[in-house]
Amino acid sequence: MNFSQPLSLNYDASRWQPSPAAGVWRYPLERQQVESGHVTSLVRFEPDSHFPEHLHPLGEEFWVLEGTFSDENGDYPAGSYVRHPPGSRHGSFTREGCVIFVKLNQFDEDDDMWLKVLPEQRLWITGGQGYRRLPLHHHGGVHTSVLHFPDGGAFPSCCYRHGLEILVLEGELLEGDVPAKQEQAGEASKGTAHYPGLSWLRFPPGSQPQLQAGPDTRLWVRTGHLGAVTAD
């Protein structure tokens, strides 16, 4: 929870922990308190499991990584993005099993938009920097999106001023000085950190990391959200 320091976590399958609900597992990334407060995690639901109705004092958002996640409002297949505003509540379940990336209690109080972006509703924007962008949400200078690098390439350096958070959805991300030949091949050299799928990174305001995406890499990205955040 020290937001003034950079943090990177490669995926490690041994870090899954049981939740209070049978068949539901958690993989903690950020956690202010055991069962409340600011939380970022992966959550895995076994088939036919459910989590009881619960309150989101400062909101909840999730991206479905695998399977289909469901609640009383509908079904959300892989590639769905959903936001529940502060004060909302729901119960959740799955029939076939699923894995989601979820962030709890991190909204501004006036960020009260209900939002559901299903795979068939996604509108990608193609720019001139070698990647595509899927805008998901923005509020008060905070932007959430997915970036897709079909052929790999440099992560845009414009996004670091007020903090940066990345989850590697697919492919790989490299940090460090990557020679052009290795960059095109998506290879890591000595002194270059390598982040495969489900790795998570967080950079404080003012950071200037050298990030390169490998071919066919997709990244969940949030920017602008750490400028006013202090550590506990």
VMD Tcl script that draws the C-alpha trace (Angstrom):
set ca {
  {0.00 0.00 0.00}
  {3.00 2.34 -0.32}
  {2.00 4.24 -3.46}
  {5.21 6.29 -3.52}
  {7.27 3.24 -4.56}
  {7.20 1.25 -7.82}
  {5.89 -2.29 -7.48}
  {5.86 -5.25 -9.85}
  {4.53 -8.75 -9.24}
  {5.04 -11.60 -11.67}
  {2.20 -14.12 -11.61}
  {2.85 -16.96 -9.15}
  {0.17 -19.67 -8.95}
  {1.16 -20.48 -5.34}
  {-0.17 -17.10 -4.12}
  {-3.86 -18.01 -4.42}
  {-5.67 -17.87 -1.05}
  {-9.11 -19.19 -0.05}
  {-11.85 -16.61 0.53}
  {-14.67 -16.90 3.11}
  {-16.90 -18.35 0.35}
  {-16.44 -21.99 -0.64}
  {-14.97 -22.41 -4.12}
  {-13.83 -18.77 -4.38}
  {-10.10 -17.99 -4.33}
  {-8.22 -14.68 -4.12}
  {-4.84 -13.56 -5.40}
  {-4.01 -10.31 -3.53}
  {-2.18 -7.45 -5.25}
  {-3.07 -4.45 -3.06}
  {-4.95 -4.88 0.20}
  {-5.57 -2.22 2.83}
  {-7.42 -4.55 5.21}
  {-8.27 -8.24 5.17}
  {-11.96 -7.85 4.28}
  {-12.43 -4.12 3.62}
  {-10.87 -0.94 2.28}
  {-8.79 -0.46 -0.86}
  {-8.30 -3.84 -2.55}
  {-6.92 -4.97 -5.91}
  {-6.85 -8.69 -6.65}
  {-7.48 -11.56 -8.99}
  {-10.46 -13.71 -7.98}
  {-11.08 -17.27 -9.18}
  {-14.51 -18.89 -8.95}
  {-14.80 -22.65 -9.29}
  {-17.80 -23.95 -11.29}
  {-21.17 -23.41 -9.57}
  {-19.67 -21.27 -6.80}
  {-21.02 -17.98 -5.52}
  {-20.13 -15.05 -3.24}
  {-22.87 -13.68 -0.94}
  {-24.38 -10.23 -1.43}
  {-21.98 -7.51 -0.29}
  {-21.69 -3.72 -0.20}
  {-19.25 -1.58 -2.22}
  {-18.82 1.55 -0.05}
  {-16.54 3.22 -2.61}
  {-17.36 1.18 -5.69}
  {-16.28 -1.97 -7.47}
  {-14.99 -2.63 -10.97}
  {-13.88 -5.81 -12.67}
  {-12.53 -7.20 -15.93}
  {-13.41 -10.81 -16.74}
  {-10.27 -12.72 -17.67}
  {-11.67 -16.23 -18.17}
  {-15.10 -17.90 -18.22}
  {-18.38 -16.11 -17.44}
  {-18.99 -14.12 -14.25}
  {-22.61 -13.42 -13.26}
  {-24.73 -11.44 -10.82}
  {-28.39 -10.46 -10.54}
  {-27.88 -7.94 -13.35}
  {-26.65 -10.37 -15.98}
  {-23.83 -12.50 -17.36}
  {-20.37 -11.15 -18.20}
  {-18.22 -13.29 -20.49}
  {-14.44 -13.01 -20.82}
  {-13.46 -9.55 -22.03}
  {-16.29 -7.75 -20.16}
  {-15.68 -4.63 -18.05}
  {-18.16 -3.59 -15.34}
  {-18.32 -0.75 -12.80}
  {-20.64 -0.61 -9.76}
  {-20.69 2.86 -8.13}
  {-20.20 3.76 -4.45}
  {-22.99 2.46 -2.23}
  {-23.98 -0.36 -4.60}
  {-24.28 -4.00 -3.61}
  {-24.65 -7.34 -5.36}
  {-24.17 -11.07 -5.02}
  {-22.05 -12.91 -7.58}
  {-21.81 -16.42 -8.98}
  {-20.66 -18.48 -11.93}
  {-21.95 -21.60 -13.64}
  {-18.86 -22.67 -15.58}
  {-16.15 -21.07 -13.46}
  {-14.29 -17.82 -14.09}
  {-11.34 -15.60 -13.22}
  {-11.71 -11.83 -12.80}
  {-9.44 -8.85 -12.06}
  {-11.24 -6.71 -9.47}
  {-10.65 -3.36 -7.75}
  {-12.69 -2.42 -4.66}
  {-13.31 0.88 -2.86}
  {-11.19 3.08 -5.12}
  {-13.80 5.43 -6.65}
  {-14.33 9.11 -5.96}
  {-17.65 9.61 -4.17}
  {-19.04 11.53 -7.17}
  {-18.00 8.81 -9.64}
  {-21.50 7.32 -9.69}
  {-21.70 5.84 -13.19}
  {-23.02 2.31 -13.66}
  {-21.07 0.90 -16.59}
  {-21.12 -2.38 -18.49}
  {-18.93 -2.96 -21.55}
  {-19.49 -6.39 -23.09}
  {-17.19 -7.85 -25.77}
  {-19.62 -7.09 -28.60}
  {-19.85 -3.43 -27.44}
  {-16.12 -2.74 -27.51}
  {-14.93 0.10 -29.78}
  {-11.20 0.02 -30.45}
  {-9.32 3.16 -31.53}
  {-6.34 2.69 -33.85}
  {-3.66 5.33 -33.55}
  {-0.35 5.96 -35.26}
  {1.89 4.56 -32.51}
  {1.58 0.89 -33.39}
  {-1.08 -0.06 -30.87}
  {-4.88 -0.03 -30.54}
  {-6.71 1.43 -27.54}
  {-10.03 0.39 -26.02}
  {-11.31 3.25 -23.81}
  {-13.27 1.92 -20.83}
  {-13.82 4.79 -18.39}
  {-12.54 8.22 -17.39}
  {-13.33 10.47 -14.46}
  {-11.48 13.40 -12.91}
  {-8.28 12.85 -14.84}
  {-8.23 9.10 -14.25}
  {-8.33 6.99 -17.43}
  {-8.91 3.25 -17.75}
  {-8.33 1.41 -21.03}
  {-6.95 -1.69 -22.70}
  {-3.99 -1.37 -25.07}
  {-3.30 -3.96 -27.75}
  {0.12 -4.18 -29.43}
  {-0.33 -6.50 -32.46}
  {3.35 -6.31 -33.41}
  {4.79 -5.27 -30.05}
  {6.32 -1.85 -29.44}
  {7.08 0.84 -26.90}
  {4.52 1.68 -24.23}
  {3.47 5.35 -24.64}
  {5.59 7.59 -22.39}
  {2.80 10.16 -21.98}
  {1.04 8.14 -19.28}
  {3.30 8.41 -16.22}
  {2.72 11.89 -14.81}
  {0.14 11.01 -12.15}
  {0.78 7.30 -11.75}
  {0.44 4.17 -13.86}
  {-1.00 0.70 -13.20}
  {-0.82 -2.24 -15.61}
  {-2.14 -5.79 -15.66}
  {-0.72 -7.94 -18.45}
  {-3.79 -9.62 -19.96}
  {-1.97 -11.49 -22.73}
  {1.55 -11.61 -24.13}
  {4.45 -10.05 -22.25}
  {5.85 -6.75 -21.09}
  {9.55 -5.91 -20.82}
  {11.06 -3.22 -18.61}
  {14.54 -1.87 -19.21}
  {16.81 -1.14 -22.15}
  {15.67 -3.53 -24.89}
  {17.74 -3.54 -28.11}
  {15.65 -3.10 -31.26}
  {16.24 -6.66 -32.50}
  {15.17 -8.17 -29.20}
  {12.26 -5.74 -28.94}
  {10.83 -7.02 -32.24}
  {11.24 -10.61 -31.08}
  {9.81 -9.90 -27.63}
  {12.95 -11.20 -25.94}
  {14.42 -10.11 -22.62}
  {18.16 -9.51 -22.16}
  {20.29 -9.34 -19.04}
  {19.10 -6.39 -16.96}
  {15.65 -6.41 -18.55}
  {12.68 -7.43 -16.40}
  {10.19 -9.78 -18.03}
  {6.46 -9.74 -17.14}
  {4.30 -12.49 -18.69}
  {0.52 -12.81 -18.56}
  {-1.22 -11.83 -15.29}
  {1.80 -9.85 -14.07}
  {0.84 -6.61 -12.32}
  {2.83 -3.36 -12.16}
  {2.32 -0.02 -10.42}
  {4.44 3.12 -10.91}
  {4.18 6.28 -8.77}
  {3.72 9.77 -10.21}
  {6.75 11.06 -12.07}
  {8.08 7.60 -12.96}
  {9.64 7.12 -16.37}
  {10.06 3.36 -16.85}
  {11.20 1.94 -20.18}
  {8.42 -0.46 -21.15}
  {8.20 -2.57 -24.29}
  {5.30 -4.84 -25.23}
  {5.92 -8.12 -26.98}
  {3.95 -9.16 -30.09}
  {0.19 -9.59 -29.62}
  {0.25 -8.17 -26.09}
  {-2.84 -6.76 -24.37}
  {-2.58 -4.61 -21.27}
  {-5.24 -3.33 -18.85}
  {-4.02 0.17 -18.04}
  {-4.99 2.87 -15.52}
  {-3.37 6.30 -15.45}
  {-3.74 9.45 -13.37}
  {-5.04 7.81 -10.19}
  {-2.01 7.98 -7.89}
  {-1.29 11.70 -7.90}
  {-3.33 12.42 -4.78}
  {-3.09 9.00 -3.12}
  {-0.97 8.60 0.01}
  {0.21 5.42 1.68}
  {-1.17 4.19 5.00}
}
mol new
graphics top color blue
foreach p $ca { graphics top sphere $p radius 0.5 }
foreach p [lrange $ca 0 end-1] q [lrange $ca 1 end] { graphics top cylinder $p $q radius 0.2 }
display resetview
